[in-house]
Amino acid sequence: MAAATATGAKTLNYQTARLLAGGMGLAIIVVLAVVQSALHVEFPEIAAVLLFVPIFVALLYWDVVGGLVGGILASAVYVALRWSAIDSVGFGTVSGLVMQKAFAFIVFGVIGGFASRQLRSSLDKLDLYDQIDDATGLFNARFLLQETDLETARAKRYESVFGVSVVDIPVAWFSGVPRKKRDKVLKELGDLLTTSVRAVDRAVHAEDGSMHHLAVVLPETGPEGARIFTGKLTEQIVPWLEKRDIRGTGDLHTATIAFPEDEAELVRLRQKFAAIDEAEHPLHHA
């Protein structure tokens, strides 16, 4: 059957981006300081390079305000480092150098802080509209909530039906499996589901720590059709996993929900997926 393919890039939250940017920035600054030291540059100039570190940290955490304050404080520290020269020859002799450094500190802090704020805003927006599961490439828990909302509204308005087929795989089945192999199997499992559904169906994966929840939203599908689909999907998944040495004790957990007959079951399923979505996107449930 034709598959509805969901593709997307892994969402990078701001905390991760901040750590990556901070690590890269710190590495560059340290390298520059080491090079200057090897070239026997005087200590105040080496220190001036290292003063970008606290500015960088401040702008990553407090954006423009942090960058500005960090730049001003770094300028004050640089003046202190140059105080002996200022005291000996007067401020006029070194004023150009001091002003140049102060300007660099403050501009770096302000521009970097603005860039940090824009990065946070962009990543938060991506996170807000994220509908793709990273592990499988299928749709995620948030999408299931939105899709079942849509299907419920449509079913009530047009007195139609829809179904949800659920297959739960215990996370324990993957215990002892190397991470690289587990990741590969989950990606391939996502491919399997996308080739096992109709173009109008929507396959979802979500994990809550104990189960890998696979759910397929089946528009215009009644109770009997949804049950048949769940049975066929289970019969397909079990041997597929066994061929890849993924098997544990007990059977897969399956469920078939037909709307409007099983509205209470649908509510419980949505509550489960809402909890997973909240764990995956805590900032948008605060």
Order of alpha helices (4+ residues) and beta strands (2+ residues): alpha-alpha-alpha-alpha-alpha-alpha-beta-alpha-beta-beta-alpha-beta-alpha
